[in-house]
Amino acid sequence: MSEPNMELASGIAAFEAKEFANALKLLSPLAEQGDPRAQYRMAIMHQNGLGVVKNDLLAFKWMRAAAEQGIALAQHGLGFMYLQGECAPKNAAEAFRWFQKAAEQGLAGSQMTLGMMYEQGLGVPQNEPEARKWYDRAQRGG
């Protein structure tokens, strides 16, 4: 049981050191087995062409897989994909849903984005009090 954990730690270390080819080799089997931390990093590598040819379909697949398992950064990343129409069809309501999940986990960037979406009525009805609430939570750090 400790072998996959060692591979995950080694894969994350390689990713952080920008040794993307090695990270890909270590993280790919773990992502296939369902590890959301490996899936998130696979999404980033495919989205940005790090150690692999840029691939929007695989970036979306891995980002969504990690987001569905509760990884806040992946939920934020998936929200961004939907908001910008990058790697996914542009869909502000779907973006809002994923930013909200990450914001509820305390991710300040998602909280700020929710504030902006409420302020502009993007993917959700315009609501100034809700916008202020999310901006305040982001500034307070929770």
Backbone as a chain_set.jsonl record, in Angstrom:
{"seq": "MSEPNMELASGIAAFEAKEFANALKLLSPLAEQGDPRAQYRMAIMHQNGLGVVKNDLLAFKWMRAAAEQGIALAQHGLGFMYLQGECAPKNAAEAFRWFQKAAEQGLAGSQMTLGMMYEQGLGVPQNEPEARKWYDRAQRGG", "coords": {"N": [[0.821, -1.196, 0.0], [2.067, 1.193, 0.521], [3.604, 1.774, -1.679], [2.178, 3.105, -3.907], [1.803, 5.576, -2.592], [4.422, 6.478, -2.289], [5.094, 6.74, -4.968], [3.26, 8.716, -5.65], [4.143, 10.855, -4.034], [6.711, 11.158, -5.124], [6.02, 11.772, -7.763], [4.61, 14.186, -7.426], [6.67, 15.721, -6.365], [8.397, 15.762, -8.582], [6.761, 17.15, -10.37], [6.541, 19.637, -9.054], [9.198, 20.383, -9.222], [9.351, 20.968, -11.82], [9.968, 18.913, -13.543], [8.574, 17.619, -15.813], [8.231, 15.429, -17.614], [9.077, 13.223, -16.126], [7.277, 13.483, -14.0], [4.89, 12.988, -15.319], [5.202, 10.303, -16.049], [5.205, 9.084, -13.522], [2.798, 9.984, -12.35], [0.688, 9.435, -14.111], [-0.253, 6.614, -14.102], [-1.33, 6.586, -11.524], [-3.297, 8.555, -11.654], [-5.003, 7.318, -13.468], [-5.853, 5.265, -11.831], [-7.469, 6.649, -10.172], [-6.603, 8.586, -8.327], [-7.098, 11.74, -7.014], [-5.249, 13.834, -6.609], [-3.156, 13.251, -8.3], [-4.608, 13.321, -10.676], [-5.327, 16.047, -10.844], [-2.836, 17.281, -11.294], [-2.147, 16.064, -13.692], [-4.085, 17.211, -15.302], [-3.268, 19.92, -15.31], [-0.795, 19.674, -16.6], [-1.574, 18.727, -19.159], [-3.265, 20.795, -19.938], [-1.551, 22.948, -20.24], [0.501, 22.031, -21.8], [2.79, 20.814, -20.644], [5.429, 18.827, -20.551], [4.018, 17.15, -22.135], [2.139, 17.026, -25.215], [-0.043, 19.721, -25.622], [-3.386, 19.2, -24.669], [-6.625, 19.66, -24.809], [-8.917, 18.064, -24.352], [-8.027, 15.963, -22.673], [-7.069, 17.519, -20.577], [-9.465, 18.665, -19.623], [-10.843, 16.276, -18.94], [-9.24, 15.219, -16.817], [-9.232, 17.389, -15.009], [-11.944, 17.626, -14.359], [-12.377, 15.096, -13.223], [-10.771, 15.211, -10.904], [-11.956, 17.435, -9.671], [-14.539, 16.505, -9.164], [-13.965, 14.778, -7.129], [-13.534, 16.426, -5.039], [-11.285, 18.141, -4.871], [-10.278, 21.287, -4.221], [-8.722, 23.153, -5.722], [-8.901, 22.006, -8.234], [-11.634, 22.196, -8.668], [-11.842, 24.97, -8.843], [-10.214, 25.334, -11.094], [-11.731, 23.947, -13.014], [-14.03, 25.498, -13.0], [-12.937, 27.829, -14.068], [-12.282, 26.895, -16.628], [-14.854, 26.5, -17.714], [-15.851, 29.125, -17.473], [-14.176, 30.654, -19.131], [-14.368, 29.267, -21.468], [-12.364, 27.543, -22.138], [-10.892, 24.575, -22.93], [-13.332, 23.506, -22.42], [-16.871, 23.791, -23.118], [-18.086, 27.136, -23.193], [-19.752, 28.185, -20.338], [-21.396, 29.891, -18.152], [-23.106, 29.413, -15.963], [-22.468, 26.794, -15.214], [-19.793, 27.208, -14.603], [-20.089, 28.885, -12.379], [-21.219, 27.076, -10.554], [-19.045, 25.327, -10.029], [-17.063, 27.102, -9.079], [-18.374, 27.878, -6.775], [-18.346, 25.523, -5.209], [-15.572, 25.289, -4.705], [-15.16, 27.725, -3.393], [-16.664, 27.385, -1.083], [-15.048, 25.64, 0.22], [-13.15, 27.317, 1.089], [-11.369, 28.559, -0.674], [-9.818, 31.387, -1.625], [-9.484, 32.674, -4.127], [-11.595, 31.621, -5.611], [-13.703, 32.559, -4.093], [-13.475, 35.326, -4.545], [-13.986, 35.327, -7.282], [-16.633, 34.397, -7.303], [-17.848, 36.592, -6.058], [-17.428, 38.526, -8.049], [-18.954, 37.366, -10.088], [-21.544, 37.431, -9.017], [-21.758, 40.192, -8.772], [-21.708, 41.037, -11.437], [-23.774, 39.588, -12.502], [-23.302, 37.148, -13.765], [-23.844, 34.078, -14.917], [-25.476, 33.721, -12.833], [-28.206, 35.29, -11.097], [-27.886, 38.848, -10.818], [-26.634, 40.196, -7.797], [-25.985, 42.283, -5.429], [-25.639, 42.305, -2.499], [-24.891, 39.582, -2.057], [-22.576, 39.489, -3.606], [-20.912, 41.264, -2.165], [-20.74, 39.802, 0.231], [-19.224, 37.544, -0.58], [-16.867, 38.781, -1.465], [-16.023, 39.869, 0.962], [-15.618, 37.513, 2.486], [-13.465, 36.425, 1.075], [-11.491, 38.323, 1.553], [-11.25, 38.13, 4.305], [-10.234, 35.671, 4.499], [-11.628, 33.189, 4.5]], "CA": [[0.0, 0.0, 0.0], [2.899, 2.396, 0.596], [4.241, 2.048, -2.969], [1.516, 4.211, -4.614], [2.047, 6.828, -1.878], [5.773, 6.9, -2.647], [5.025, 7.185, -6.359], [2.543, 9.992, -5.647], [5.062, 11.861, -3.481], [7.772, 11.368, -6.12], [5.408, 12.435, -8.905], [4.336, 15.573, -7.041], [7.982, 16.38, -6.258], [8.866, 15.994, -9.954], [5.902, 18.215, -10.905], [6.948, 20.898, -8.413], [10.545, 20.707, -9.717], [9.19, 21.199, -13.264], [10.464, 17.747, -14.283], [7.245, 17.174, -16.203], [8.245, 14.097, -18.234], [9.141, 12.277, -15.015], [6.009, 13.605, -13.272], [3.876, 12.321, -16.135], [5.433, 8.856, -15.948], [4.833, 8.646, -12.176], [1.427, 10.343, -11.972], [-0.306, 8.909, -15.047], [-0.949, 5.405, -13.621], [-2.099, 6.913, -10.312], [-4.492, 9.268, -12.115], [-5.882, 6.286, -14.046], [-6.405, 4.502, -10.708], [-8.455, 7.48, -9.483], [-6.071, 9.507, -7.316], [-7.424, 13.095, -7.473], [-4.073, 14.722, -6.597], [-2.465, 12.95, -9.564], [-5.479, 13.788, -11.751], [-5.225, 17.502, -10.938], [-1.557, 17.634, -11.928], [-2.248, 15.635, -15.089], [-4.894, 18.239, -15.973], [-2.426, 21.107, -15.496], [0.214, 19.38, -17.624], [-2.224, 18.658, -20.471], [-3.827, 22.113, -20.256], [-0.484, 23.89, -20.568], [1.54, 21.398, -22.626], [3.989, 20.635, -19.818], [5.895, 17.439, -20.626], [3.149, 16.472, -23.102], [1.499, 17.926, -26.171], [-1.257, 20.324, -25.056], [-4.549, 18.41, -25.05], [-7.769, 20.204, -24.086], [-9.837, 17.0, -23.928], [-7.456, 15.296, -21.492], [-7.042, 18.511, -19.492], [-10.825, 18.714, -19.086], [-11.147, 14.978, -18.318], [-8.559, 15.082, -15.527], [-9.677, 18.452, -14.108], [-13.282, 17.269, -13.888], [-12.255, 13.926, -12.35], [-10.248, 15.683, -9.612], [-12.962, 18.336, -9.093], [-15.644, 15.689, -8.652], [-13.506, 14.132, -5.895], [-13.451, 17.419, -3.978], [-10.046, 18.931, -4.85], [-10.717, 22.676, -4.398], [-7.994, 23.775, -6.841], [-9.456, 21.444, -9.468], [-12.957, 22.809, -8.819], [-11.572, 26.32, -9.332], [-9.714, 25.183, -12.459], [-12.85, 23.556, -13.865], [-14.848, 26.704, -13.111], [-12.244, 28.722, -15.003], [-12.445, 26.326, -17.971], [-16.214, 26.819, -18.162], [-16.021, 30.574, -17.556], [-13.42, 31.166, -20.269], [-14.546, 28.446, -22.662], [-11.048, 26.944, -22.41], [-10.932, 23.123, -22.696], [-14.726, 23.137, -22.168], [-17.785, 24.787, -23.686], [-18.312, 28.284, -22.308], [-21.016, 28.0, -19.634], [-21.231, 30.659, -16.917], [-23.836, 28.772, -14.858], [-21.656, 25.65, -14.785], [-18.618, 27.809, -13.966], [-20.522, 29.34, -11.059], [-21.401, 25.891, -9.702], [-17.749, 24.804, -9.597], [-16.427, 28.118, -8.227], [-19.045, 27.843, -5.479], [-17.827, 24.366, -4.464], [-14.224, 25.629, -4.233], [-15.291, 28.845, -2.447], [-17.165, 26.843, 0.184], [-13.9, 24.995, 0.866], [-12.268, 28.365, 1.597], [-10.415, 29.033, -1.677], [-10.045, 32.833, -1.76], [-9.629, 33.025, -5.539], [-12.958, 31.263, -6.008], [-14.597, 33.487, -3.399], [-13.418, 36.585, -5.293], [-14.66, 35.106, -8.564], [-18.072, 34.372, -7.023], [-18.234, 37.982, -5.84], [-17.482, 39.17, -9.365], [-20.066, 36.8, -10.861], [-22.763, 38.017, -8.451], [-21.751, 41.622, -9.072], [-21.987, 41.225, -12.862], [-24.886, 38.758, -12.947], [-22.687, 36.219, -14.711], [-24.147, 32.694, -14.55], [-26.327, 33.776, -11.642], [-28.818, 36.632, -11.069], [-27.084, 39.899, -10.171], [-27.0, 40.289, -6.385], [-24.929, 43.065, -4.768], [-25.312, 41.817, -1.149], [-24.158, 38.315, -2.177], [-21.242, 39.841, -4.105], [-20.154, 41.807, -1.014], [-20.502, 38.699, 1.175], [-18.11, 36.72, -1.063], [-15.65, 39.606, -1.433], [-15.622, 39.945, 2.378], [-15.066, 36.214, 2.888], [-12.143, 36.283, 0.442], [-10.539, 39.216, 2.248], [-11.062, 37.614, 5.673], [-9.53, 34.384, 4.43], [-12.456, 32.043, 4.842]], "C": [[0.864, 1.259, 0.0], [3.534, 2.745, -0.746], [3.533, 3.151, -3.755], [1.739, 5.556, -3.927], [3.435, 7.368, -2.17], [5.796, 7.436, -4.073], [4.323, 8.537, -6.443], [3.464, 11.102, -5.145], [6.173, 12.184, -4.476], [7.231, 12.119, -7.331], [5.118, 13.895, -8.63], [5.644, 16.35, -6.933], [8.531, 16.691, -7.651], [8.068, 17.132, -10.598], [6.35, 19.571, -10.367], [8.325, 21.351, -8.895], [10.537, 20.979, -11.229], [9.862, 20.118, -14.112], [9.228, 17.005, -14.806], [7.212, 15.797, -16.857], [8.262, 13.019, -17.154], [7.828, 12.299, -14.219], [4.913, 12.847, -14.012], [3.976, 10.811, -15.987], [4.95, 8.327, -14.589], [3.355, 8.862, -11.881], [0.357, 9.719, -12.863], [-1.004, 7.642, -14.541], [-1.8, 5.685, -12.379], [-3.377, 7.664, -10.669], [-5.494, 8.273, -12.678], [-6.551, 5.457, -12.953], [-7.356, 5.343, -9.865], [-7.916, 8.423, -8.436], [-6.296, 10.954, -7.773], [-6.24, 14.054, -7.476], [-3.244, 14.507, -7.856], [-3.289, 13.479, -10.739], [-5.364, 15.298, -11.944], [-3.937, 17.91, -11.653], [-1.511, 17.188, -13.384], [-3.036, 16.673, -15.891], [-4.052, 19.467, -16.285], [-1.403, 20.865, -16.611], [-0.41, 19.354, -19.017], [-2.78, 20.023, -20.891], [-2.756, 23.063, -20.788], [0.629, 23.303, -21.431], [2.845, 21.252, -21.887], [4.388, 19.16, -19.821], [5.08, 16.594, -21.588], [2.68, 17.51, -24.116], [0.208, 18.425, -25.512], [-2.472, 19.568, -25.58], [-5.742, 18.857, -24.212], [-8.712, 19.125, -23.567], [-9.325, 16.291, -22.677], [-7.373, 16.256, -20.315], [-8.403, 18.576, -18.823], [-11.165, 17.427, -18.348], [-10.536, 14.889, -16.915], [-9.003, 16.154, -14.537], [-11.04, 18.096, -13.514], [-13.209, 16.088, -12.913], [-11.775, 14.347, -10.956], [-11.268, 16.577, -8.91], [-14.103, 17.544, -8.474], [-15.265, 14.959, -7.372], [-13.193, 15.156, -4.804], [-12.161, 18.211, -3.882], [-10.407, 20.38, -5.195], [-10.015, 23.361, -5.572], [-8.508, 23.266, -8.183], [-10.854, 22.01, -9.718], [-12.813, 24.226, -9.364], [-11.122, 26.258, -10.794], [-10.823, 24.829, -13.437], [-13.796, 24.741, -14.061], [-14.255, 27.668, -14.122], [-12.4, 28.221, -16.439], [-13.822, 26.677, -18.536], [-16.416, 28.322, -18.344], [-15.372, 31.132, -18.817], [-13.704, 30.422, -21.575], [-13.229, 27.841, -23.107], [-11.083, 25.483, -21.99], [-12.357, 22.612, -22.487], [-15.62, 24.16, -22.852], [-18.007, 25.92, -22.686], [-19.699, 28.15, -21.681], [-20.888, 28.666, -18.262], [-21.942, 30.016, -15.732], [-23.052, 27.578, -14.315], [-20.385, 26.143, -14.094], [-18.96, 28.22, -12.546], [-20.618, 28.165, -10.093], [-20.067, 25.375, -9.169], [-16.982, 25.81, -8.742], [-17.047, 28.091, -6.833], [-18.531, 26.687, -4.617], [-16.444, 24.688, -3.883], [-14.285, 26.741, -3.19], [-15.758, 28.347, -1.087], [-16.085, 26.072, 0.924], [-12.862, 26.021, 1.328], [-11.258, 28.899, 0.601], [-10.715, 30.492, -2.022], [-10.234, 33.256, -3.216], [-11.027, 32.724, -6.054], [-13.968, 32.182, -5.332], [-14.638, 34.833, -4.116], [-14.17, 36.45, -6.624], [-16.166, 35.05, -8.37], [-18.591, 35.784, -6.798], [-18.4, 38.715, -7.159], [-18.678, 38.666, -10.173], [-21.404, 37.326, -10.346], [-22.869, 39.496, -8.82], [-22.181, 41.873, -10.526], [-23.215, 40.461, -13.354], [-24.443, 37.752, -13.998], [-22.926, 34.782, -14.246], [-25.081, 32.57, -13.37], [-26.998, 35.15, -11.659], [-27.934, 37.629, -10.307], [-27.583, 40.099, -8.742], [-25.853, 40.976, -5.637], [-24.618, 42.576, -3.351], [-24.525, 40.504, -1.165], [-22.738, 38.582, -2.657], [-20.387, 40.352, -2.962], [-19.792, 40.713, -0.024], [-19.285, 37.88, 0.724], [-16.804, 37.493, -1.105], [-15.117, 39.684, -0.001], [-15.002, 38.634, 2.846], [-13.668, 36.016, 2.313], [-11.105, 37.114, 1.177], [-10.26, 38.745, 3.667], [-10.282, 36.3, 5.671], [-10.372, 33.228, 4.894], [-13.861, 32.352, 4.569]], "O": [[0.419, 2.3, -0.484], [3.962, 3.881, -0.946], [4.203, 4.064, -4.238], [1.853, 6.578, -4.605], [3.617, 8.579, -2.288], [6.433, 8.451, -4.356], [4.734, 9.406, -7.212], [3.553, 12.164, -5.76], [6.535, 13.347, -4.65], [7.901, 13.001, -7.867], [5.346, 14.751, -9.485], [5.721, 17.502, -7.359], [9.073, 17.774, -7.872], [8.635, 17.978, -11.29], [6.516, 20.528, -11.123], [8.598, 22.549, -8.97], [11.588, 21.192, -11.835], [10.272, 20.367, -15.246], [8.879, 15.927, -14.324], [6.244, 15.06, -16.668], [7.548, 12.022, -17.254], [7.33, 11.249, -13.814], [4.108, 12.149, -13.397], [2.968, 10.123, -15.822], [4.356, 7.252, -14.516], [2.722, 8.026, -11.236], [-0.766, 9.498, -12.412], [-2.234, 7.59, -14.546], [-2.864, 5.091, -12.205], [-4.422, 7.437, -10.059], [-6.69, 8.366, -12.405], [-7.681, 4.999, -13.122], [-7.987, 4.823, -8.944], [-8.704, 9.022, -7.704], [-5.754, 11.364, -8.799], [-6.22, 14.997, -8.267], [-2.695, 15.456, -8.416], [-2.731, 14.025, -11.691], [-5.308, 15.777, -13.076], [-3.953, 18.786, -12.518], [-0.904, 17.858, -14.22], [-2.686, 16.975, -17.032], [-4.11, 19.998, -17.394], [-1.174, 21.731, -17.456], [0.164, 19.901, -19.959], [-2.764, 20.361, -22.075], [-3.019, 23.877, -21.673], [1.592, 23.997, -21.759], [3.905, 21.535, -22.443], [3.747, 18.341, -19.163], [5.418, 15.435, -21.83], [2.809, 18.715, -23.898], [-0.537, 17.645, -24.919], [-2.585, 19.318, -26.78], [-5.862, 18.482, -23.045], [-9.25, 19.251, -22.467], [-10.082, 16.045, -21.738], [-7.585, 15.851, -19.173], [-8.495, 18.545, -17.595], [-11.715, 17.473, -17.247], [-11.215, 14.532, -15.952], [-9.139, 15.87, -13.347], [-11.26, 18.248, -12.312], [-13.9, 16.082, -11.895], [-12.313, 13.89, -9.947], [-11.432, 16.492, -7.693], [-14.578, 17.873, -7.387], [-16.142, 14.56, -6.607], [-12.648, 14.799, -3.759], [-11.955, 18.904, -2.886], [-10.797, 20.67, -6.325], [-10.658, 24.079, -6.337], [-8.546, 24.015, -9.16], [-11.215, 22.275, -10.864], [-13.571, 24.637, -10.244], [-11.591, 27.033, -11.628], [-10.859, 25.342, -14.556], [-14.303, 24.96, -15.161], [-14.973, 28.254, -14.932], [-12.62, 29.011, -17.357], [-13.943, 27.095, -19.687], [-17.091, 28.742, -19.285], [-15.95, 31.983, -19.493], [-13.33, 30.883, -22.654], [-12.996, 27.646, -24.3], [-11.283, 25.184, -20.813], [-12.565, 21.403, -22.386], [-15.182, 25.275, -23.136], [-18.105, 25.686, -21.481], [-20.698, 28.02, -22.388], [-20.34, 28.08, -17.328], [-21.437, 30.066, -14.61], [-22.981, 27.374, -13.104], [-19.95, 25.554, -13.105], [-18.207, 27.936, -11.614], [-20.156, 28.247, -8.954], [-19.963, 25.023, -7.993], [-16.318, 25.42, -7.781], [-16.349, 28.257, -5.833], [-18.307, 26.863, -3.42], [-16.173, 24.397, -2.718], [-13.543, 26.708, -2.208], [-15.298, 28.834, -0.054], [-16.191, 25.869, 2.134], [-11.827, 25.658, 1.887], [-10.357, 29.638, 0.996], [-11.739, 30.795, -2.634], [-11.068, 34.115, -3.501], [-11.58, 33.489, -6.844], [-14.979, 32.543, -5.935], [-15.709, 35.419, -4.277], [-14.898, 37.355, -7.03], [-16.91, 35.597, -9.184], [-19.661, 36.136, -7.295], [-19.379, 39.431, -7.367], [-19.338, 39.444, -10.862], [-22.298, 37.632, -11.135], [-23.951, 39.984, -9.143], [-22.929, 42.811, -10.804], [-23.653, 40.655, -14.488], [-25.129, 37.535, -14.996], [-22.291, 34.32, -13.298], [-25.437, 31.468, -12.953], [-26.417, 36.098, -12.188], [-27.323, 37.293, -9.293], [-28.787, 40.164, -8.497], [-24.874, 40.331, -5.26], [-23.443, 42.439, -3.012], [-23.597, 40.33, -0.376], [-21.793, 37.964, -2.165], [-19.247, 39.915, -2.804], [-18.68, 40.687, 0.502], [-18.417, 37.558, 1.535], [-15.745, 36.936, -0.815], [-13.912, 39.578, 0.226], [-13.976, 38.641, 3.526], [-12.785, 35.495, 2.994], [-9.979, 36.667, 1.396], [-9.157, 38.938, 4.179], [-9.745, 35.875, 6.694], [-9.881, 32.36, 5.617], [-14.732, 31.512, 4.791]]}, "num_chains": 1, "name": "protein.A"}
